[in-house]
């Protein structure tokens, strides 16, 4: 089992931790006990549908959020997985005025193991709080979707229509971003009606050449268009090991030239205030969306961390979100 660093990743996860909260009124479950060390082989993992404990009305001490709202929210996050089942176990009043505590039990249909998700909702009903603040409600992704439609202006490809909008925030020096590019390509092949936008998010605190690469990419796109940008981007990711303080200028210049650009013109462009402002606008957009890791892919406003995500899961989420937003 894997512990996830944030609620966003927990909501995205397929497998849950087999623990339930001790704070629920008159509710408890037992964790699986591993086989004794002396046993010749571990006992087979139990199979079969999960058995949720009875819901105790005493665990519902507040009217907001309603069960319907929580169910709608969870449907938006988990509806892509037809094997995911859940039960709202508690919606409780807290000592903070207007702050409610929500507890949900969740499992897969074919596994008896039950996991727990807990979070707090704000008085306005628009956000939840766990290890981070996230949007909440029956349509939790709409605000981010609207913002991206208005401000995601990076290099793009795919369908002209933005009915299915995929926006990736990436860093050219990030190894996970390099590894994610075949996944992006595959998604665009499987969803030819998707409109894809690339947004720079250079993580300058850990990647010394990321800002320089972002500026180069911005200038290639500005001077030579989207096709040249994506050729340039592919070349930079392919030669990512060349993004060092000693070799990055050569690596980026060669990538620009091979993409059909004039390396000298691109290099001059990177020194302009306009190029810097363009990258800073992309960074600001990421900050507005609380993006804290690369690569992150937004699917009609739904942010999904791509590092290590199975392609089949991403494919299901894109298909689900496309259907939900028709």
C-alpha positions as CSV (number, residue, x, y, z in Angstrom):
1,X,0.0,0.0,0.0
2,X,1.1,3.6,-0.6
3,X,0.5,6.6,1.6
4,X,-0.3,9.7,-0.6
5,X,1.1,13.1,0.2
6,X,-2.1,15.1,-0.4
7,X,-5.8,14.7,-0.5
8,X,-5.7,15.5,-4.3
9,X,-3.6,12.4,-4.8
10,X,-5.7,10.3,-2.4
11,X,-8.8,11.2,-4.4
12,X,-6.9,10.2,-7.6
13,X,-5.6,7.0,-6.1
14,X,-7.1,3.6,-6.9
15,X,-6.0,1.8,-3.8
16,X,-6.9,2.9,-0.3
17,X,-5.3,2.4,3.0
18,X,-7.2,-0.1,5.2
19,X,-7.8,2.2,8.1
20,X,-10.9,3.9,9.4
21,X,-11.2,6.8,11.8
22,X,-11.4,6.2,15.5
23,X,-13.3,9.5,15.9
24,X,-16.6,8.2,14.5
25,X,-19.4,7.6,17.0
26,X,-19.6,3.9,17.8
27,X,-17.8,2.8,14.6
28,X,-14.6,0.8,14.2
29,X,-13.1,-1.8,11.8
30,X,-10.2,-4.2,12.0
31,X,-7.0,-3.9,9.9
32,X,-5.7,-6.9,8.1
33,X,-3.1,-8.8,10.2
34,X,-0.1,-10.1,8.3
35,X,0.8,-13.8,8.4
36,X,3.1,-14.8,11.2
37,X,6.8,-14.8,10.3
38,X,7.0,-18.6,10.7
39,X,4.2,-19.3,8.3
40,X,5.4,-21.0,5.1
41,X,3.3,-18.6,2.9
42,X,1.1,-15.6,3.5
43,X,-2.6,-16.3,3.6
44,X,-4.4,-15.5,0.3
45,X,-5.7,-11.9,0.3
46,X,-9.5,-11.9,1.0
47,X,-11.7,-11.3,-2.0
48,X,-15.3,-10.3,-2.4
49,X,-17.4,-7.2,-2.1
50,X,-16.7,-4.7,0.8
51,X,-19.0,-4.8,3.8
52,X,-19.5,-1.2,4.9
53,X,-20.5,-0.8,8.6
54,X,-24.0,0.6,9.3
55,X,-24.4,4.3,9.1
56,X,-25.1,5.8,12.5
57,X,-27.4,8.8,12.3
58,X,-25.6,10.2,15.4
59,X,-22.6,10.9,13.1
60,X,-24.7,13.5,11.1
61,X,-24.8,16.6,13.2
62,X,-24.9,19.4,10.6
63,X,-26.9,20.1,7.5
64,X,-24.2,21.6,5.3
65,X,-22.8,20.1,3.2
66,X,-25.6,17.7,2.4
67,X,-25.2,14.1,1.5
68,X,-26.2,14.9,-2.0
69,X,-23.5,17.5,-2.4
70,X,-20.8,15.2,-1.0
71,X,-22.0,12.4,-3.3
72,X,-21.9,14.7,-6.3
73,X,-18.4,15.8,-5.5
74,X,-17.2,12.3,-5.1
75,X,-18.8,11.3,-8.4
76,X,-16.8,14.0,-10.1
77,X,-13.6,12.7,-8.6
78,X,-14.2,8.9,-8.7
79,X,-16.9,8.4,-11.4
80,X,-14.3,7.5,-14.0
81,X,-13.7,4.2,-12.1
82,X,-16.9,1.9,-12.3
83,X,-15.4,-0.4,-9.6
84,X,-15.2,2.4,-7.0
85,X,-17.8,2.3,-4.3
86,X,-18.2,4.5,-1.2
87,X,-20.4,5.3,1.7
88,X,-20.7,8.7,3.5
89,X,-20.2,7.8,7.1
90,X,-20.4,11.1,8.8
91,X,-21.0,14.8,8.3
92,X,-20.2,16.5,11.6
93,X,-20.1,19.9,13.2
94,X,-16.8,21.1,14.5
95,X,-15.7,23.7,17.0
96,X,-15.0,26.2,14.2
97,X,-18.2,28.0,13.1
98,X,-19.4,26.8,9.7
99,X,-16.6,24.2,9.3
100,X,-17.9,20.7,8.8
101,X,-16.0,17.4,9.0
102,X,-16.8,14.8,6.3
103,X,-15.9,11.1,6.6
104,X,-16.2,8.7,3.7
105,X,-15.5,5.0,3.5
106,X,-14.4,3.7,0.1
107,X,-13.4,0.5,-1.5
108,X,-13.3,-1.4,-4.8
109,X,-16.2,-3.7,-5.5
110,X,-14.0,-6.8,-5.6
111,X,-12.0,-6.2,-2.4
112,X,-13.2,-6.3,1.2
113,X,-10.5,-3.8,2.2
114,X,-12.1,-0.4,3.2
115,X,-10.3,2.9,3.4
116,X,-11.2,6.2,4.9
117,X,-11.2,9.7,3.4
118,X,-11.7,12.7,5.8
119,X,-11.8,16.4,5.0
120,X,-13.3,19.6,6.2
121,X,-15.6,21.9,4.2
122,X,-15.6,25.7,4.5
123,X,-18.7,27.8,5.4
124,X,-19.2,29.0,1.8
125,X,-19.4,25.3,0.6
126,X,-16.9,26.0,-2.2
127,X,-13.7,24.6,-0.7
128,X,-12.5,21.6,1.3
129,X,-9.4,21.5,3.5
130,X,-7.2,18.5,4.3
131,X,-3.5,18.7,3.7
132,X,-4.3,21.4,1.2
133,X,-7.2,23.6,0.1
134,X,-9.2,22.3,-2.8
135,X,-12.4,23.2,-4.6
136,X,-15.6,21.5,-3.4
137,X,-19.2,21.1,-4.5
138,X,-21.2,19.4,-7.2
139,X,-19.0,21.0,-9.9
140,X,-15.6,21.4,-8.3
141,X,-13.6,21.9,-11.5
142,X,-15.7,24.6,-13.2
143,X,-13.8,27.6,-11.8
144,X,-10.4,26.2,-12.9
145,X,-11.9,25.3,-16.3
146,X,-13.1,28.8,-16.8
147,X,-9.8,30.3,-15.8
148,X,-7.9,28.0,-18.1
149,X,-10.2,28.8,-21.0
150,X,-9.4,32.5,-20.5
151,X,-5.7,32.4,-19.6
152,X,-4.1,29.2,-20.9
153,X,-2.5,30.8,-24.0
154,X,0.6,28.7,-24.4
155,X,1.5,26.8,-27.6
156,X,-1.3,24.5,-28.6
157,X,-2.2,21.6,-30.9
158,X,-5.0,19.2,-31.6
159,X,-8.6,20.2,-32.2
160,X,-9.6,23.8,-32.7
161,X,-12.6,23.4,-30.4
162,X,-11.9,23.7,-26.7
163,X,-14.8,21.5,-25.6
164,X,-12.2,19.0,-24.3
165,X,-9.3,21.2,-23.0
166,X,-6.1,19.5,-21.8
167,X,-3.5,21.9,-20.3
168,X,-0.1,20.6,-19.1
169,X,2.1,22.5,-16.8
170,X,5.7,21.2,-17.3
171,X,9.3,22.0,-16.7
172,X,11.8,21.2,-19.4
173,X,14.4,20.1,-16.8
174,X,12.0,17.8,-14.9
175,X,12.7,14.1,-15.5
176,X,9.0,13.2,-14.8
177,X,7.9,15.7,-17.5
178,X,10.2,14.1,-20.0
179,X,8.8,10.7,-19.1
180,X,5.2,12.0,-19.4
181,X,5.5,13.2,-23.0
182,X,4.7,9.8,-24.7
183,X,1.6,9.7,-22.4
184,X,0.5,13.1,-23.7
185,X,1.1,12.0,-27.3
186,X,-1.0,8.9,-26.7
187,X,-3.8,10.9,-25.2
188,X,-3.9,13.1,-28.2
189,X,-4.0,10.1,-30.5
190,X,-6.8,8.5,-28.5
191,X,-8.8,11.8,-28.2
192,X,-8.4,13.6,-31.5
193,X,-11.1,16.1,-30.4
194,X,-8.9,17.3,-27.5
195,X,-7.3,20.8,-27.6
196,X,-3.9,20.6,-25.9
197,X,-2.0,23.6,-24.4
198,X,1.5,23.6,-23.0
199,X,2.3,25.9,-20.1
200,X,5.7,26.5,-18.7
201,X,6.3,26.0,-15.0
202,X,10.0,26.2,-14.5
203,X,10.9,25.0,-11.0
204,X,13.8,27.4,-10.6
205,X,14.5,26.4,-6.9
206,X,15.7,22.9,-8.0
207,X,16.4,23.3,-11.8
208,X,19.0,25.8,-12.7
209,X,18.4,25.8,-16.4
210,X,14.6,25.5,-16.4
211,X,13.9,29.3,-16.8
212,X,16.3,29.6,-19.7
213,X,14.6,26.6,-21.4
214,X,11.2,28.2,-20.8
215,X,12.3,31.5,-22.3
216,X,13.8,29.7,-25.3
217,X,10.5,27.8,-25.9
218,X,8.5,30.9,-25.5
219,X,10.5,32.7,-28.2
220,X,10.5,29.7,-30.6
221,X,6.7,29.7,-30.3
222,X,6.4,33.5,-30.7
223,X,8.7,33.8,-33.7
224,X,8.0,30.5,-35.5
225,X,4.6,29.1,-34.3
226,X,3.2,26.1,-32.7
227,X,4.7,23.4,-35.0
228,X,8.2,24.7,-34.4
229,X,7.6,24.9,-30.6
230,X,6.6,21.2,-30.4
231,X,9.6,20.1,-32.4
232,X,11.8,22.2,-30.2
233,X,10.1,20.8,-27.0
234,X,10.6,17.2,-28.2
235,X,14.3,17.9,-28.9
236,X,14.9,19.5,-25.5
237,X,13.3,16.7,-23.6
238,X,15.2,14.1,-25.7
239,X,18.5,15.9,-24.8
240,X,17.5,16.9,-21.3
241,X,20.9,15.8,-20.0
242,X,22.4,18.7,-21.8
243,X,20.5,21.2,-19.6
244,X,23.5,22.0,-17.4
245,X,25.0,25.4,-16.6
246,X,27.9,24.5,-18.9
247,X,26.0,23.1,-21.9
248,X,22.4,24.5,-21.8
249,X,23.1,27.4,-24.2
250,X,24.4,24.9,-26.9
251,X,21.6,22.4,-26.2
252,X,18.9,25.0,-26.5
253,X,20.4,26.7,-29.5
254,X,20.8,23.4,-31.4
255,X,17.2,22.4,-30.6
256,X,15.9,25.7,-31.9
257,X,17.9,25.3,-35.1
258,X,16.8,21.8,-35.7
259,X,13.2,22.9,-35.2
260,X,13.6,25.3,-38.1
261,X,14.3,28.5,-36.0
262,X,17.2,31.0,-36.2
263,X,19.1,30.3,-33.0
264,X,20.6,33.8,-32.8
265,X,17.1,35.4,-33.1
266,X,15.7,33.1,-30.5
267,X,18.6,33.8,-28.2
268,X,18.1,37.6,-28.5
269,X,14.4,37.2,-27.9
270,X,15.0,35.4,-24.6
271,X,16.5,38.6,-23.2
272,X,13.4,40.7,-23.9
273,X,10.9,41.8,-21.2
274,X,8.1,40.3,-23.3
275,X,9.6,36.8,-23.2
276,X,10.1,37.1,-19.4
277,X,6.5,38.4,-18.9
278,X,5.1,35.5,-20.9
279,X,6.8,32.9,-18.7
280,X,5.8,34.8,-15.6
281,X,2.2,34.8,-16.7
282,X,2.3,31.0,-17.1
283,X,3.8,30.7,-13.6
284,X,1.2,33.0,-12.2
285,X,-1.6,30.9,-13.8
286,X,-0.1,27.8,-12.2
287,X,0.0,29.5,-8.8
288,X,-3.7,30.6,-9.2
289,X,-4.5,26.9,-9.7
290,X,-2.4,25.7,-6.8
291,X,-0.1,23.6,-9.0
292,X,2.7,22.4,-6.9
293,X,4.3,19.7,-9.0
294,X,5.2,19.0,-12.5
295,X,3.9,17.5,-14.7
296,X,0.3,18.3,-13.9
297,X,-2.4,17.9,-16.5
298,X,-5.7,19.7,-16.3
299,X,-8.6,18.0,-18.0
300,X,-11.4,20.6,-18.4
301,X,-10.2,22.1,-15.1
302,X,-9.6,18.9,-13.3
303,X,-5.9,18.8,-12.2
304,X,-4.2,15.4,-12.3
305,X,-0.6,14.8,-11.2
306,X,1.0,12.8,-14.0
307,X,4.0,11.4,-12.3
308,X,3.6,7.6,-12.3
309,X,-0.1,7.7,-13.2
310,X,-1.0,4.6,-15.3
311,X,-2.1,5.5,-18.8
312,X,-5.3,3.5,-18.5
313,X,-6.4,5.6,-15.5
314,X,-5.7,8.9,-17.3
315,X,-7.6,7.6,-20.3
316,X,-10.6,6.8,-18.1
317,X,-10.5,10.2,-16.5
318,X,-10.3,12.1,-19.8
319,X,-13.2,10.0,-21.2
320,X,-15.2,10.5,-18.0
321,X,-14.6,14.3,-17.9
322,X,-15.5,14.7,-21.5
323,X,-18.8,13.0,-21.0
324,X,-19.5,14.9,-17.8
325,X,-19.0,18.3,-19.5
326,X,-21.1,17.8,-22.6
